[in-house]
Every structure is written in C-alpha cells, then in structure tokens.
Amino acid sequence: MTERKAKKDPKAGGDFEASVRRLGEIVEALEAGDLPLEESLKLFEEGVGLARTSQKVLDNAEQRVEQLLSVDAEGNPVTKPLDD
C-alpha cells in the first residue's frame, strides 16, 4: 500500500495539517494576551492568511466529495474525472 503525501501550498507555508497546527499556535499566543501590539497584529495577519488558505483547501475537498457522491435523475452514479 502506498502512502500519499499531502500537497503543499506555498501560501500556507506547508501542508494543510501544518497550517492548522500553526493557526492553533497563533490562537493560543493571541489568547494569552501578553504580546506587544505589533507582534499581535503580525500574528493576527498570519492567522487570517492561514485561515483563508485552509478554507480554500476544505472547499475544494468538499467539492471533490460532492462529485464522488453525485447521482443522476435515475439514481445512477455520475462518473467523471476529478480535477487535481
């Protein structure tokens, strides 16, 4: 059995899981409330970027799942190639 490697998104700074982990770190740092304002703003900006990129990845995954589960009017599975 071959293992698929996660696709990397240069805007996200790595794969989806790494982006979500980093987002969690940012949230924790901001919630602690002990950072200077400028550092808080930088982290917030990074977090917004990661959140947007991660949401796009999730939206694409949802579209792929919908394609896989789609059926025609008679209930037959609809088959078509998936875009990568």
C-alpha positions in Angstrom: 0.0 0.0 0.0 1.5 3.4 -1.0 1.2 6.4 1.2 0.1 9.6 -0.4 2.0 12.7 0.5 -0.1 15.8 1.4 0.0 18.5 -1.2 1.9 21.6 -0.1 0.6 25.1 -0.6 3.4 27.7 -0.6 1.0 30.4 0.6 0.0 28.2 3.6 3.7 27.6 4.5 3.2 23.8 4.1 0.6 21.2 4.0 -3.0 21.6 5.4 -2.3 19.9 8.7 0.8 22.1 9.4 -1.3 25.2 8.6 -4.0 24.2 11.0 -1.4 23.4 13.7 0.2 26.8 13.1 -3.2 28.5 13.3 -3.8 26.8 16.7 -0.4 28.1 17.9 -1.3 31.6 16.8 -4.7 31.5 18.6 -3.1 30.3 21.8 -0.5 33.1 21.7 -3.1 35.8 21.0 -5.4 34.4 23.7 -2.6 34.6 26.3 -2.7 38.4 25.8 0.9 39.1 26.8 2.3 40.1 23.4 3.1 43.6 22.3 0.6 45.1 19.9 2.8 45.0 16.8 3.5 41.3 17.4 -0.1 40.6 18.0 -1.0 42.3 14.7 1.6 40.3 12.8 0.3 37.0 14.2 -3.3 38.0 13.5 -2.4 38.8 9.9 -0.6 35.5 9.6 -3.6 33.7 11.1 -6.1 35.3 8.8 -4.0 34.2 5.8 -3.7 30.7 7.1 -7.5 30.5 7.8 -8.3 31.7 4.3 -5.9 29.3 2.6 -7.2 26.4 4.8 -10.8 27.3 4.0 -10.0 27.1 0.3 -8.5 23.6 0.7 -11.6 22.5 2.6 -13.9 23.9 0.0 -12.0 22.0 -2.7 -12.2 18.8 -0.7 -15.9 19.3 -0.2 -16.4 19.8 -4.0 -14.5 16.6 -4.7 -16.6 14.6 -2.2 -19.8 16.0 -3.8 -18.6 14.9 -7.2 -17.9 11.4 -5.9 -21.3 11.1 -4.3 -23.3 12.7 -7.1 -26.1 10.7 -8.8 -28.2 11.4 -11.9 -32.0 11.7 -12.0 -32.4 7.9 -12.1 -30.1 7.4 -9.1 -27.2 6.1 -11.1 -23.7 7.3 -10.0 -22.3 10.1 -12.1 -18.7 9.4 -13.1 -16.3 12.0 -14.4 -12.6 12.6 -13.8 -11.6 14.7 -10.8 -9.5 17.8 -11.2 -6.3 17.8 -9.1 
